[in-house]
Amino acid sequence: MDAAEQSARAEFAKLQTTLADPAAYATPDGVRAAKRQAALQPLISLYDRRAQISGDLEALASDPELREMAAAERPGLEAQL
């Protein structure tokens, strides 16, 4: 995980904590927090997908029975990164 991802995840987690309180939505700061969380969600989803693909690649490479299949699937998975 790089610094940009760590920063985005930390900010997203803080926003989730803030917005867990329904009263937060009644304030201008709460509305800004909700908008920022909505803006970060696609980025967090991409980071999650990248982590999943990287994990899949590692799992395929580490299993001797799946190495052949891994060699065939690796270019497609890497292209998604």
C-alpha positions as CSV (number, residue, x, y, z in Angstrom):
1,M,0.0,0.0,0.0
2,D,1.5,3.3,-1.0
3,A,1.2,6.6,0.8
4,A,-1.6,7.9,-1.4
5,E,-3.7,4.8,-0.7
6,Q,-3.0,5.0,3.0
7,S,-4.0,8.6,3.1
8,A,-7.2,8.0,1.1
9,R,-8.2,5.0,3.3
10,A,-7.5,7.0,6.5
11,E,-9.6,9.9,5.3
12,F,-12.4,7.6,4.2
13,A,-12.4,5.8,7.6
14,K,-12.5,9.1,9.4
15,L,-15.5,10.2,7.3
16,Q,-17.3,6.9,8.0
17,T,-16.9,7.4,11.7
18,T,-18.1,11.0,11.4
19,L,-21.1,10.1,9.3
20,A,-22.1,7.2,11.6
21,D,-23.9,9.8,13.7
22,P,-27.1,10.7,11.9
23,A,-26.9,14.2,13.4
24,A,-23.8,14.9,11.3
25,Y,-26.0,15.3,8.3
26,A,-27.8,18.2,9.8
27,T,-24.7,20.4,9.7
28,P,-22.9,22.0,6.8
29,D,-19.7,20.2,7.8
30,G,-21.6,16.9,7.8
31,V,-22.9,17.6,4.3
32,R,-19.4,18.3,3.1
33,A,-18.2,15.2,4.7
34,A,-20.9,13.1,3.0
35,K,-19.9,14.6,-0.4
36,R,-16.3,13.9,0.2
37,Q,-17.0,10.4,1.2
38,A,-19.0,9.9,-2.0
39,A,-16.1,11.3,-4.0
40,L,-13.6,8.9,-2.3
41,Q,-15.8,5.8,-2.7
42,P,-14.8,5.0,-6.3
43,L,-11.1,5.4,-5.4
44,I,-11.4,3.1,-2.4
45,S,-13.2,0.6,-4.6
46,L,-10.4,0.7,-7.1
47,Y,-7.8,0.2,-4.4
48,D,-9.8,-2.8,-3.1
49,R,-10.0,-4.3,-6.6
50,R,-6.2,-3.8,-7.1
51,A,-5.6,-5.6,-3.8
52,Q,-7.9,-8.5,-4.8
53,I,-6.2,-8.9,-8.2
54,S,-2.7,-8.8,-6.7
55,G,-3.8,-11.4,-4.2
56,D,-5.2,-13.6,-7.0
57,L,-2.0,-13.3,-8.9
58,E,0.1,-14.3,-5.8
59,A,-2.2,-17.3,-5.1
60,L,-2.1,-18.5,-8.7
61,A,1.7,-18.2,-8.8
62,S,2.2,-20.0,-5.5
63,D,0.1,-23.1,-6.4
64,P,2.1,-25.6,-8.5
65,E,-1.0,-27.1,-10.0
66,L,-2.3,-23.8,-11.1
67,R,0.9,-22.3,-12.5
68,E,-0.1,-23.1,-16.1
69,M,-3.5,-21.5,-15.7
70,A,-1.8,-18.6,-13.9
71,A,0.6,-18.0,-16.8
72,A,-2.5,-17.8,-19.1
73,E,-4.5,-15.5,-16.8
74,R,-1.6,-13.3,-15.6
75,P,-1.6,-10.8,-18.6
76,G,-5.3,-10.2,-18.3
77,L,-5.1,-9.6,-14.5
78,E,-2.1,-7.4,-14.8
79,A,-3.8,-5.3,-17.5
80,Q,-6.6,-4.7,-14.9
81,L,-4.1,-3.2,-12.5
